[in-house]
Amino acid sequence: MDSTEGNKGDRDPRQTAVSSSATTGTGPGVEVATRPPGALERVRQRFGGGRRPPPRQPPSGNGGGDEEEGMLRMSFLEHLEELRRRIIWAVAGVMAAFLLSLLFSSPLWTFVCQPVAQALRSLGYEPSLVQITPMESFNVIYFKLPIVCAIFLSSPWILYQVWAFVSPGLYRRERRMAAPFILCTAGLFVSGGCFAYFIVFRYALTFLLSIGRGNYVRPMVSVTEYFDLFVNVTLGVALVFELPVLIFFLTLLRIVTPAFLLKHSRYAILAIFIIAAVVTPTPDAFNMLLFAIPMCGLFYVGIFAGYLLTLRREHRAFPWKIVIWVVVAVLLLLAVGLYLAITRHALAPVPHWPFLIRP
C-alpha cells in the first residue's frame, strides 16, 4: 500500500480547506483559506458538509402567516396616539350631530313630549309641562336634548371608531366582521330606544300619573324631571338591548359557550327580570314583563349568534334554507291573522301600543 494513501486520514484540516477552496474557486485568497476553522465550522463540516439549514418557513393554514399578514405592530406610545386620534374623530362626529340636532330642537322637543301628552290626555288632564326655573327650558330643549339626539345619531360613527382602533390587532378573517358588528350594534341600540319610546315609557307614564287620580292629586310634571326620566328609560333600555352583542363577543373570546348558556339559562332569565325591575320606572308586574320578555328573546338571539360562530369554527354548515322557509311560513300566518283581525273586527292601526284599536 502506498504511504500516501495510508496517510489520507491524517491530513491536516488546513490542507483540506486549501484544496477545496482551490478546487471550487470560491476561496477569497490564501490567507483566508489557510485560516484554521472554528469549532462551529468543524461541526458543520463533519455533520452537515458545511451547508446551512434552510430558513424556517411560517406555518400555513388558518393559523399561519397568512392570517398575521397585515397585522399592525405598534408600540405603547403609538397605541396611545391612535387612541387619541380615534377619540378626537368620535367627538367630532358627536359635535356634528349635535349641531344638526340643534337646528331641529323645537320639532325634537315636540316628539319627546308626545308620550306625556298622550298620558295626560288619556287621564283627562291638560297635556302640558311646568317650567320651574327661568333657565330650565333652555337647558333641556337647546342643550340636553340635542346631546341625547346626537348620541343616537352618531352611534354608528362612534362604533366605527372603536372598531378602527381594535382592528389593527385582529386577523384578516376577523376584520371582515366590521360591517356586521357596526350594523348590529347600532341597530340594536336604536331598536332599544324605539322600544322604550313607543311601548315601555308610554305605559310607565300612564301608570305613574294615574296613581293619585281621584285622591285630590293633580299631576304637575316639570320639564327637567320629565326629561331626566325620559333619558334614563330610553338610554337604559337601549343599552340593555346590546345583550346579543355581548353574548357574541363572550363566545368569540371563548369565555362562554352556547351549551353553557343554555344549561344555565334559568339564572340568566332571573338576572333579566331583576334588571327589568330596576330599569323600569314603575313597580307593577305588567311593565316589568313588558320589558323582560323581549330581553329573554334577545338572550336567546345572542345564544343563536354564538352557535353560528361555533359552527363556523368547527367547519359545519347551518341549515339556512329550512330555517328561512319556516320563518317565511310563520310570517305569512301572522300576516293572514292580522288581516282577518282588521277586516272582521273593524280594527284600525295606530302608531302606538297596542297598534290596533277600534275606531
MILUM-11957 format. One record per residue (C-alpha): residue number from 1; residue in three letters; chain; x negated, y, z negated. Coordinates in steps of 0.02 Angstrom, whole numbers, plus 50000, padded with zeros to 5 digits. Each point is the difference from the previous one (the first is absolute). Example, Ala and Ser with C-alpha at 12.3 -4.5 7.8 and 13.67 -1.06 7.14 Angstrom:
BEGIN
num->1&residu->ALA&chaine->A&X->49385&Y->49775&Z->49610
num->2&residu->SER&chaine->A&X->49931&Y->50172&Z->50033
// end
This chain:
BEGIN
num->1&residu->MET&chaine->A&X->50000&Y->50000&Z->50000
num->2&residu->ASP&chaine->A&X->49934&Y->50171&Z->50044
num->3&residu->SER&chaine->A&X->49951&Y->50108&Z->49853
num->4&residu->THR&chaine->A&X->50093&Y->50144&Z->50077
num->5&residu->GLU&chaine->A&X->50164&Y->49905&Z->49999
num->6&residu->GLY&chaine->A&X->49971&Y->49939&Z->49822
num->7&residu->ASN&chaine->A&X->49980&Y->50176&Z->49936
num->8&residu->LYS&chaine->A&X->50160&Y->50069&Z->50078
num->9&residu->GLY&chaine->A&X->50092&Y->49996&Z->49834
num->10&residu->ASP&chaine->A&X->49858&Y->50093&Z->49914
num->11&residu->ARG&chaine->A&X->50005&Y->50152&Z->50113
num->12&residu->ASP&chaine->A&X->50001&Y->50171&Z->49921
num->13&residu->PRO&chaine->A&X->50172&Y->50081&Z->50008
num->14&residu->ARG&chaine->A&X->49918&Y->50159&Z->50062
num->15&residu->GLN&chaine->A&X->49937&Y->49907&Z->50153
num->16&residu->THR&chaine->A&X->50175&Y->49935&Z->50030
num->17&residu->ALA&chaine->A&X->50069&Y->50177&Z->49993
num->18&residu->VAL&chaine->A&X->49867&Y->50063&Z->50120
num->19&residu->SER&chaine->A&X->50033&Y->49860&Z->50125
num->20&residu->SER&chaine->A&X->50189&Y->50023&Z->49994
num->21&residu->SER&chaine->A&X->49983&Y->50187&Z->50023
num->22&residu->ALA&chaine->A&X->49881&Y->49975&Z->50145
num->23&residu->THR&chaine->A&X->50115&Y->49874&Z->50080
num->24&residu->THR&chaine->A&X->50161&Y->50100&Z->49987
num->25&residu->GLY&chaine->A&X->49918&Y->50167&Z->50031
num->26&residu->THR&chaine->A&X->50101&Y->50080&Z->49862
num->27&residu->GLY&chaine->A&X->49862&Y->50038&Z->49878
num->28&residu->PRO&chaine->A&X->49965&Y->50184&Z->49976
num->29&residu->GLY&chaine->A&X->49812&Y->49968&Z->49992
num->30&residu->VAL&chaine->A&X->49863&Y->49902&Z->49919
num->31&residu->GLU&chaine->A&X->50011&Y->50095&Z->49837
num->32&residu->VAL&chaine->A&X->50182&Y->49959&Z->49975
num->33&residu->ALA&chaine->A&X->49983&Y->49822&Z->50065
num->34&residu->THR&chaine->A&X->49859&Y->49957&Z->49881
num->35&residu->ARG&chaine->A&X->50093&Y->50068&Z->49850
num->36&residu->PRO&chaine->A&X->50041&Y->49859&Z->49877
num->37&residu->PRO&chaine->A&X->50187&Y->49969&Z->49993
num->38&residu->GLY&chaine->A&X->50093&Y->50036&Z->49842
num->39&residu->ALA&chaine->A&X->50096&Y->49875&Z->49894
num->40&residu->LEU&chaine->A&X->50168&Y->50041&Z->50079
num->41&residu->GLU&chaine->A&X->49926&Y->49982&Z->50175
num->42&residu->ARG&chaine->A&X->49922&Y->49832&Z->49957
num->43&residu->VAL&chaine->A&X->50168&Y->49937&Z->49937
num->44&residu->ARG&chaine->A&X->50084&Y->50057&Z->50161
num->45&residu->GLN&chaine->A&X->49866&Y->49917&Z->50107
num->46&residu->ARG&chaine->A&X->50014&Y->49837&Z->49905
num->47&residu->PHE&chaine->A&X->50190&Y->49984&Z->49988
num->48&residu->GLY&chaine->A&X->50070&Y->50116&Z->50132
num->49&residu->GLY&chaine->A&X->49867&Y->50009&Z->50130
num->50&residu->GLY&chaine->A&X->49983&Y->50187&Z->49968
num->51&residu->ARG&chaine->A&X->50179&Y->50034&Z->50059
num->52&residu->ARG&chaine->A&X->50114&Y->50109&Z->49897
num->53&residu->PRO&chaine->A&X->50177&Y->49939&Z->49966
num->54&residu->PRO&chaine->A&X->50138&Y->50084&Z->50102
num->55&residu->PRO&chaine->A&X->50094&Y->50143&Z->49916
num->56&residu->ARG&chaine->A&X->50153&Y->49952&Z->49900
num->57&residu->GLN&chaine->A&X->50161&Y->50029&Z->50094
num->58&residu->PRO&chaine->A&X->50154&Y->50070&Z->49910
num->59&residu->PRO&chaine->A&X->50140&Y->49876&Z->49977
num->60&residu->SER&chaine->A&X->50138&Y->50003&Z->50128
num->61&residu->GLY&chaine->A&X->50186&Y->49984&Z->49976
num->62&residu->ASN&chaine->A&X->50125&Y->50093&Z->49894
num->63&residu->GLY&chaine->A&X->49878&Y->50034&Z->49860
num->64&residu->GLY&chaine->A&X->49847&Y->50038&Z->50106
num->65&residu->GLY&chaine->A&X->49911&Y->50148&Z->50073
num->66&residu->ASP&chaine->A&X->50142&Y->50041&Z->50120
num->67&residu->GLU&chaine->A&X->50109&Y->50051&Z->49853
num->68&residu->GLU&chaine->A&X->49864&Y->50105&Z->49920
num->69&residu->GLU&chaine->A&X->49969&Y->50090&Z->50164
num->70&residu->GLY&chaine->A&X->50062&Y->50177&Z->49982
num->71&residu->MET&chaine->A&X->49999&Y->50002&Z->49810
num->72&residu->LEU&chaine->A&X->49931&Y->50167&Z->49943
num->73&residu->ARG&chaine->A&X->49864&Y->49994&Z->49868
num->74&residu->MET&chaine->A&X->49999&Y->50159&Z->49896
num->75&residu->SER&chaine->A&X->49911&Y->50055&Z->49843
num->76&residu->PHE&chaine->A&X->50088&Y->50058&Z->49842
num->77&residu->LEU&chaine->A&X->49983&Y->50183&Z->50046
num->78&residu->GLU&chaine->A&X->50064&Y->49966&Z->50175
num->79&residu->HIS&chaine->A&X->50153&Y->49915&Z->49923
num->80&residu->LEU&chaine->A&X->50031&Y->50154&Z->49893
num->81&residu->GLU&chaine->A&X->49982&Y->50113&Z->50151
num->82&residu->GLU&chaine->A&X->50123&Y->49892&Z->50099
num->83&residu->LEU&chaine->A&X->50123&Y->50002&Z->49853
num->84&residu->ARG&chaine->A&X->49986&Y->50190&Z->49990
num->85&residu->ARG&chaine->A&X->50033&Y->50016&Z->50186
num->86&residu->ARG&chaine->A&X->50153&Y->49887&Z->49993
num->87&residu->ILE&chaine->A&X->50072&Y->50093&Z->49851
num->88&residu->ILE&chaine->A&X->49980&Y->50165&Z->50092
num->89&residu->TRP&chaine->A&X->50089&Y->49932&Z->50153
num->90&residu->ALA&chaine->A&X->50141&Y->49929&Z->49893
num->91&residu->VAL&chaine->A&X->50023&Y->50165&Z->49908
num->92&residu->ALA&chaine->A&X->50000&Y->50091&Z->50167
num->93&residu->GLY&chaine->A&X->50139&Y->49888&Z->50062
num->94&residu->VAL&chaine->A&X->50102&Y->50031&Z->49843
num->95&residu->MET&chaine->A&X->49976&Y->50188&Z->50018
num->96&residu->ALA&chaine->A&X->50056&Y->49995&Z->50181
num->97&residu->ALA&chaine->A&X->50156&Y->49903&Z->49950
num->98&residu->PHE&chaine->A&X->50028&Y->50122&Z->49856
num->99&residu->LEU&chaine->A&X->49998&Y->50150&Z->50118
num->100&residu->LEU&chaine->A&X->50120&Y->49911&Z->50117
num->101&residu->SER&chaine->A&X->50117&Y->49957&Z->49854
num->102&residu->LEU&chaine->A&X->49990&Y->50178&Z->49937
num->103&residu->LEU&chaine->A&X->50082&Y->50061&Z->50161
num->104&residu->PHE&chaine->A&X->50151&Y->49889&Z->49966
num->105&residu->SER&chaine->A&X->50015&Y->50025&Z->49812
num->106&residu->SER&chaine->A&X->50181&Y->50056&Z->50003
num->107&residu->PRO&chaine->A&X->50067&Y->49853&Z->50104
num->108&residu->LEU&chaine->A&X->49895&Y->49880&Z->49896
num->109&residu->TRP&chaine->A&X->50073&Y->50067&Z->49839
num->110&residu->THR&chaine->A&X->50176&Y->49978&Z->50070
num->111&residu->PHE&chaine->A&X->49954&Y->49820&Z->50042
num->112&residu->VAL&chaine->A&X->49931&Y->49970&Z->49824
num->113&residu->CYS&chaine->A&X->50155&Y->50073&Z->49917
num->114&residu->GLN&chaine->A&X->50124&Y->49889&Z->50093
num->115&residu->PRO&chaine->A&X->49998&Y->49859&Z->49869
num->116&residu->VAL&chaine->A&X->50039&Y->50116&Z->49854
num->117&residu->ALA&chaine->A&X->50129&Y->50094&Z->50102
num->118&residu->GLN&chaine->A&X->50086&Y->49837&Z->50045
num->119&residu->ALA&chaine->A&X->49996&Y->49940&Z->49820
num->120&residu->LEU&chaine->A&X->50070&Y->50163&Z->49929
num->121&residu->ARG&chaine->A&X->50133&Y->50010&Z->50135
num->122&residu->SER&chaine->A&X->50057&Y->49820&Z->49967
num->123&residu->LEU&chaine->A&X->50019&Y->50041&Z->49814
num->124&residu->GLY&chaine->A&X->50101&Y->50157&Z->50033
num->125&residu->TYR&chaine->A&X->49865&Y->50129&Z->49959
num->126&residu->GLU&chaine->A&X->49930&Y->50143&Z->50101
num->127&residu->PRO&chaine->A&X->49853&Y->49935&Z->50105
num->128&residu->SER&chaine->A&X->49865&Y->50122&Z->49944
num->129&residu->LEU&chaine->A&X->49842&Y->50005&Z->49896
num->130&residu->VAL&chaine->A&X->49946&Y->50127&Z->49869
num->131&residu->GLN&chaine->A&X->49847&Y->50112&Z->50005
num->132&residu->ILE&chaine->A&X->49936&Y->50033&Z->49823
num->133&residu->THR&chaine->A&X->49839&Y->50099&Z->50029
num->134&residu->PRO&chaine->A&X->49965&Y->50131&Z->50136
num->135&residu->MET&chaine->A&X->49858&Y->49899&Z->50080
num->136&residu->GLU&chaine->A&X->50086&Y->49831&Z->49990
num->137&residu->SER&chaine->A&X->50077&Y->49998&Z->50174
num->138&residu->PHE&chaine->A&X->49842&Y->50068&Z->50082
num->139&residu->ASN&chaine->A&X->49887&Y->49870&Z->49917
num->140&residu->VAL&chaine->A&X->50114&Y->49855&Z->50046
num->141&residu->ILE&chaine->A&X->50061&Y->50048&Z->50174
num->142&residu->TYR&chaine->A&X->49844&Y->50081&Z->50072
num->143&residu->PHE&chaine->A&X->49861&Y->49907&Z->49909
num->144&residu->LYS&chaine->A&X->50044&Y->49832&Z->49922
num->145&residu->LEU&chaine->A&X->50122&Y->49944&Z->50136
num->146&residu->PRO&chaine->A&X->49879&Y->50031&Z->50146
num->147&residu->ILE&chaine->A&X->49863&Y->49906&Z->49906
num->148&residu->VAL&chaine->A&X->50110&Y->49846&Z->49976
num->149&residu->CYS&chaine->A&X->50057&Y->50007&Z->50180
num->150&residu->ALA&chaine->A&X->49818&Y->50018&Z->50058
num->151&residu->ILE&chaine->A&X->49951&Y->49844&Z->49904
num->152&residu->PHE&chaine->A&X->50133&Y->49899&Z->50090
num->153&residu->LEU&chaine->A&X->49959&Y->50073&Z->50171
num->154&residu->SER&chaine->A&X->49812&Y->49980&Z->49983
num->155&residu->SER&chaine->A&X->50002&Y->49827&Z->49921
num->156&residu->PRO&chaine->A&X->49948&Y->49913&Z->50164
num->157&residu->TRP&chaine->A&X->49856&Y->50122&Z->50020
num->158&residu->ILE&chaine->A&X->49943&Y->49974&Z->49820
num->159&residu->LEU&chaine->A&X->50007&Y->49811&Z->50022
num->160&residu->TYR&chaine->A&X->49899&Y->50015&Z->50160
num->161&residu->GLN&chaine->A&X->49864&Y->50095&Z->49907
num->162&residu->VAL&chaine->A&X->49996&Y->49866&Z->49865
num->163&residu->TRP&chaine->A&X->49983&Y->49866&Z->50133
num->164&residu->ALA&chaine->A&X->49865&Y->50098&Z->50092
num->165&residu->PHE&chaine->A&X->49899&Y->50008&Z->49839
num->166&residu->VAL&chaine->A&X->50016&Y->49814&Z->49965
num->167&residu->SER&chaine->A&X->49988&Y->49932&Z->50178
num->168&residu->PRO&chaine->A&X->49810&Y->50020&Z->50027
num->169&residu->GLY&chaine->A&X->49971&Y->49864&Z->49870
num->170&residu->LEU&chaine->A&X->50124&Y->49879&Z->50079
num->171&residu->TYR&chaine->A&X->49977&Y->49865&Z->50130
num->172&residu->ARG&chaine->A&X->50059&Y->50028&Z->50177
num->173&residu->ARG&chaine->A&X->50152&Y->49887&Z->49982
num->174&residu->GLU&chaine->A&X->50051&Y->50094&Z->49841
num->175&residu->ARG&chaine->A&X->49992&Y->50169&Z->50088
num->176&residu->ARG&chaine->A&X->50139&Y->49943&Z->50116
num->177&residu->MET&chaine->A&X->50118&Y->50011&Z->49851
num->178&residu->ALA&chaine->A&X->49987&Y->50191&Z->49997
num->179&residu->ALA&chaine->A&X->50157&Y->50038&Z->50101
num->180&residu->PRO&chaine->A&X->50111&Y->49869&Z->49912
num->181&residu->PHE&chaine->A&X->49935&Y->50059&Z->49831
num->182&residu->ILE&chaine->A&X->50039&Y->50183&Z->50033
num->183&residu->LEU&chaine->A&X->50170&Y->49967&Z->50079
num->184&residu->CYS&chaine->A&X->50059&Y->49877&Z->49866
num->185&residu->THR&chaine->A&X->49937&Y->50103&Z->49853
num->186&residu->ALA&chaine->A&X->50071&Y->50165&Z->50064
num->187&residu->GLY&chaine->A&X->50161&Y->49916&Z->50055
num->188&residu->LEU&chaine->A&X->50028&Y->49921&Z->49830
num->189&residu->PHE&chaine->A&X->49962&Y->50164&Z->49913
num->190&residu->VAL&chaine->A&X->50125&Y->50098&Z->50105
num->191&residu->SER&chaine->A&X->50128&Y->49858&Z->49988
num->192&residu->GLY&chaine->A&X->49988&Y->50003&Z->49811
num->193&residu->GLY&chaine->A&X->50029&Y->50187&Z->49998
num->194&residu->CYS&chaine->A&X->50152&Y->49983&Z->50114
num->195&residu->PHE&chaine->A&X->50069&Y->49858&Z->49893
num->196&residu->ALA&chaine->A&X->49982&Y->50108&Z->49844
num->197&residu->TYR&chaine->A&X->50080&Y->50151&Z->50083
num->198&residu->PHE&chaine->A&X->50150&Y->49918&Z->50083
num->199&residu->ILE&chaine->A&X->50043&Y->49867&Z->49871
num->200&residu->VAL&chaine->A&X->49912&Y->49998&Z->49831
num->201&residu->PHE&chaine->A&X->49994&Y->50187&Z->49964
num->202&residu->ARG&chaine->A&X->50181&Y->50033&Z->50051
num->203&residu->TYR&chaine->A&X->50073&Y->49865&Z->49888
num->204&residu->ALA&chaine->A&X->49886&Y->50050&Z->49857
num->205&residu->LEU&chaine->A&X->50055&Y->50182&Z->50009
num->206&residu->THR&chaine->A&X->50183&Y->49955&Z->50008
num->207&residu->PHE&chaine->A&X->49982&Y->49889&Z->49847
num->208&residu->LEU&chaine->A&X->49899&Y->50126&Z->49899
num->209&residu->LEU&chaine->A&X->50113&Y->50147&Z->50037
num->210&residu->SER&chaine->A&X->50158&Y->49902&Z->49961
num->211&residu->ILE&chaine->A&X->49949&Y->49947&Z->49825
num->212&residu->GLY&chaine->A&X->50063&Y->50157&Z->49912
num->213&residu->ARG&chaine->A&X->50151&Y->50025&Z->50111
num->214&residu->GLY&chaine->A&X->50160&Y->50019&Z->49899
num->215&residu->ASN&chaine->A&X->49906&Y->50034&Z->49837
num->216&residu->TYR&chaine->A&X->49990&Y->50190&Z->50017
num->217&residu->VAL&chaine->A&X->49836&Y->49986&Z->50095
num->218&residu->ARG&chaine->A&X->49969&Y->50095&Z->50159
num->219&residu->PRO&chaine->A&X->49841&Y->49960&Z->50097
num->220&residu->MET&chaine->A&X->49877&Y->50143&Z->50027
num->221&residu->VAL&chaine->A&X->49852&Y->49934&Z->50099
num->222&residu->SER&chaine->A&X->49849&Y->50114&Z->50018
num->223&residu->VAL&chaine->A&X->49897&Y->50009&Z->50159
num->224&residu->THR&chaine->A&X->49839&Y->49939&Z->49918
num->225&residu->GLU&chaine->A&X->50079&Y->49855&Z->49905
num->226&residu->TYR&chaine->A&X->50089&Y->49938&Z->50154
num->227&residu->PHE&chaine->A&X->49847&Y->50010&Z->50111
num->228&residu->ASP&chaine->A&X->49888&Y->49914&Z->49872
num->229&residu->LEU&chaine->A&X->50124&Y->49857&Z->49987
num->230&residu->PHE&chaine->A&X->50012&Y->49991&Z->50189
num->231&residu->VAL&chaine->A&X->49810&Y->49990&Z->50021
num->232&residu->ASN&chaine->A&X->49978&Y->49871&Z->49861
num->233&residu->VAL&chaine->A&X->50132&Y->49883&Z->50071
num->234&residu->THR&chaine->A&X->49954&Y->50023&Z->50184
num->235&residu->LEU&chaine->A&X->49811&Y->49983&Z->49981
num->236&residu->GLY&chaine->A&X->50017&Y->49862&Z->49871
num->237&residu->VAL&chaine->A&X->50109&Y->49893&Z->50112
num->238&residu->ALA&chaine->A&X->49889&Y->50039&Z->50151
num->239&residu->LEU&chaine->A&X->49844&Y->49942&Z->49908
num->240&residu->VAL&chaine->A&X->50084&Y->49842&Z->49936
num->241&residu->PHE&chaine->A&X->50048&Y->49958&Z->50179
num->242&residu->GLU&chaine->A&X->49814&Y->49972&Z->50034
num->243&residu->LEU&chaine->A&X->50012&Y->49832&Z->49911
num->244&residu->PRO&chaine->A&X->49983&Y->49895&Z->50161
num->245&residu->VAL&chaine->A&X->49840&Y->50093&Z->50046
num->246&residu->LEU&chaine->A&X->49930&Y->49969&Z->49826
num->247&residu->ILE&chaine->A&X->50039&Y->49814&Z->50009
num->248&residu->PHE&chaine->A&X->49923&Y->49989&Z->50174
num->249&residu->PHE&chaine->A&X->49836&Y->50078&Z->49943
num->250&residu->LEU&chaine->A&X->49992&Y->49891&Z->49846
num->251&residu->THR&chaine->A&X->50017&Y->49851&Z->50116
num->252&residu->LEU&chaine->A&X->49870&Y->50073&Z->50119
num->253&residu->LEU&chaine->A&X->49876&Y->50016&Z->49856
num->254&residu->ARG&chaine->A&X->50041&Y->49822&Z->49945
num->255&residu->ILE&chaine->A&X->50057&Y->50059&Z->49829
num->256&residu->VAL&chaine->A&X->50170&Y->49915&Z->50017
num->257&residu->THR&chaine->A&X->50077&Y->49875&Z->50120
num->258&residu->PRO&chaine->A&X->50178&Y->49984&Z->50066
num->259&residu->ALA&chaine->A&X->50019&Y->49833&Z->49909
num->260&residu->PHE&chaine->A&X->49947&Y->50081&Z->49835
num->261&residu->LEU&chaine->A&X->50123&Y->50144&Z->50024
num->262&residu->LEU&chaine->A&X->50143&Y->49882&Z->50040
num->263&residu->LYS&chaine->A&X->49960&Y->49891&Z->49850
num->264&residu->HIS&chaine->A&X->50002&Y->50151&Z->49882
num->265&residu->SER&chaine->A&X->50136&Y->50098&Z->50089
num->266&residu->ARG&chaine->A&X->50112&Y->50000&Z->49846
num->267&residu->TYR&chaine->A&X->49873&Y->50106&Z->49906
num->268&residu->ALA&chaine->A&X->49987&Y->50119&Z->50148
num->269&residu->ILE&chaine->A&X->50190&Y->50020&Z->50006
num->270&residu->LEU&chaine->A&X->50002&Y->50037&Z->49814
num->271&residu->ALA&chaine->A&X->49867&Y->50135&Z->50026
num->272&residu->ILE&chaine->A&X->50101&Y->50072&Z->50144
num->273&residu->PHE&chaine->A&X->50154&Y->50018&Z->49891
num->274&residu->ILE&chaine->A&X->49897&Y->50083&Z->49864
num->275&residu->ILE&chaine->A&X->49930&Y->50124&Z->50127
num->276&residu->ALA&chaine->A&X->50176&Y->50030&Z->50066
num->277&residu->ALA&chaine->A&X->50061&Y->50040&Z->49826
num->278&residu->VAL&chaine->A&X->49859&Y->50126&Z->49980
num->279&residu->VAL&chaine->A&X->50009&Y->50082&Z->50171
num->280&residu->THR&chaine->A&X->50188&Y->50020&Z->50015
num->281&residu->PRO&chaine->A&X->50060&Y->50154&Z->49906
num->282&residu->THR&chaine->A&X->50158&Y->49916&Z->49935
num->283&residu->PRO&chaine->A&X->50015&Y->49861&Z->49870
num->284&residu->ASP&chaine->A&X->50145&Y->49909&Z->50083
num->285&residu->ALA&chaine->A&X->49976&Y->49827&Z->50074
num->286&residu->PHE&chaine->A&X->50076&Y->50044&Z->50169
num->287&residu->ASN&chaine->A&X->49866&Y->50126&Z->50048
num->288&residu->MET&chaine->A&X->49864&Y->49885&Z->49933
num->289&residu->LEU&chaine->A&X->50065&Y->49859&Z->50111
num->290&residu->LEU&chaine->A&X->50013&Y->50122&Z->50145
num->291&residu->PHE&chaine->A&X->49814&Y->50029&Z->49984
num->292&residu->ALA&chaine->A&X->49940&Y->49828&Z->49945
num->293&residu->ILE&chaine->A&X->50083&Y->49895&Z->50136
num->294&residu->PRO&chaine->A&X->49909&Y->50086&Z->50145
num->295&residu->MET&chaine->A&X->49839&Y->49989&Z->49900
num->296&residu->CYS&chaine->A&X->50019&Y->49812&Z->49983
num->297&residu->GLY&chaine->A&X->50026&Y->49991&Z->50188
num->298&residu->LEU&chaine->A&X->49841&Y->50101&Z->50028
num->299&residu->PHE&chaine->A&X->49906&Y->49883&Z->49883
num->300&residu->TYR&chaine->A&X->50044&Y->49852&Z->50110
num->301&residu->VAL&chaine->A&X->49958&Y->50101&Z->50156
num->302&residu->GLY&chaine->A&X->49826&Y->50025&Z->49927
num->303&residu->ILE&chaine->A&X->49986&Y->49813&Z->49967
num->304&residu->PHE&chaine->A&X->50049&Y->49966&Z->50180
num->305&residu->ALA&chaine->A&X->49866&Y->50121&Z->50063
num->306&residu->GLY&chaine->A&X->49871&Y->49913&Z->49891
num->307&residu->TYR&chaine->A&X->50058&Y->49832&Z->50067
num->308&residu->LEU&chaine->A&X->49972&Y->50060&Z->50178
num->309&residu->LEU&chaine->A&X->49825&Y->50055&Z->49951
num->310&residu->THR&chaine->A&X->49965&Y->49830&Z->49923
num->311&residu->LEU&chaine->A&X->50060&Y->49912&Z->50158
num->312&residu->ARG&chaine->A&X->49883&Y->50106&Z->50104
num->313&residu->ARG&chaine->A&X->49854&Y->49958&Z->49889
num->314&residu->GLU&chaine->A&X->50038&Y->49816&Z->50017
num->315&residu->HIS&chaine->A&X->50026&Y->50016&Z->50189
num->316&residu->ARG&chaine->A&X->50180&Y->49943&Z->49992
num->317&residu->ALA&chaine->A&X->50145&Y->50070&Z->50100
num->318&residu->PHE&chaine->A&X->50165&Y->50066&Z->49934
num->319&residu->PRO&chaine->A&X->50163&Y->49949&Z->50088
num->320&residu->TRP&chaine->A&X->50045&Y->50176&Z->50056
num->321&residu->LYS&chaine->A&X->50123&Y->49947&Z->50134
num->322&residu->ILE&chaine->A&X->50111&Y->49904&Z->49879
num->323&residu->VAL&chaine->A&X->49996&Y->50141&Z->49872
num->324&residu->ILE&chaine->A&X->50042&Y->50133&Z->50130
num->325&residu->TRP&chaine->A&X->50149&Y->49900&Z->50065
num->326&residu->VAL&chaine->A&X->50064&Y->49978&Z->49822
num->327&residu->VAL&chaine->A&X->49981&Y->50186&Z->49962
num->328&residu->VAL&chaine->A&X->50089&Y->50048&Z->50161
num->329&residu->ALA&chaine->A&X->50143&Y->49881&Z->49960
num->330&residu->VAL&chaine->A&X->50019&Y->50073&Z->49824
num->331&residu->LEU&chaine->A&X->49999&Y->50178&Z->50067
num->332&residu->LEU&chaine->A&X->50133&Y->49956&Z->50129
num->333&residu->LEU&chaine->A&X->50110&Y->49925&Z->49864
num->334&residu->LEU&chaine->A&X->49980&Y->50156&Z->49894
num->335&residu->ALA&chaine->A&X->50041&Y->50112&Z->50148
num->336&residu->VAL&chaine->A&X->50158&Y->49899&Z->50038
num->337&residu->GLY&chaine->A&X->50053&Y->50006&Z->49817
num->338&residu->LEU&chaine->A&X->49970&Y->50188&Z->49993
num->339&residu->TYR&chaine->A&X->50101&Y->50027&Z->50159
num->340&residu->LEU&chaine->A&X->50146&Y->49897&Z->49933
num->341&residu->ALA&chaine->A&X->49995&Y->50094&Z->49834
num->342&residu->ILE&chaine->A&X->50006&Y->50168&Z->50088
num->343&residu->THR&chaine->A&X->50139&Y->49954&Z->50123
num->344&residu->ARG&chaine->A&X->50114&Y->49898&Z->49886
num->345&residu->HIS&chaine->A&X->49984&Y->50104&Z->49841
num->346&residu->ALA&chaine->A&X->49987&Y->50172&Z->50084
num->347&residu->LEU&chaine->A&X->49833&Y->50045&Z->49921
num->348&residu->ALA&chaine->A&X->49894&Y->50148&Z->50052
num->349&residu->PRO&chaine->A&X->49810&Y->50014&Z->49987
num->350&residu->VAL&chaine->A&X->49927&Y->50135&Z->49886
num->351&residu->PRO&chaine->A&X->49816&Y->50053&Z->49975
num->352&residu->HIS&chaine->A&X->49993&Y->49942&Z->49818
num->353&residu->TRP&chaine->A&X->50034&Y->49846&Z->49896
num->354&residu->PRO&chaine->A&X->50105&Y->49892&Z->50025
num->355&residu->PHE&chaine->A&X->49991&Y->50066&Z->50181
num->356&residu->LEU&chaine->A&X->50178&Y->49937&Z->50037
num->357&residu->ILE&chaine->A&X->50155&Y->50081&Z->49924
num->358&residu->ARG&chaine->A&X->50183&Y->50015&Z->50040
num->359&residu->PRO&chaine->A&X->50035&Y->50168&Z->50084
// end
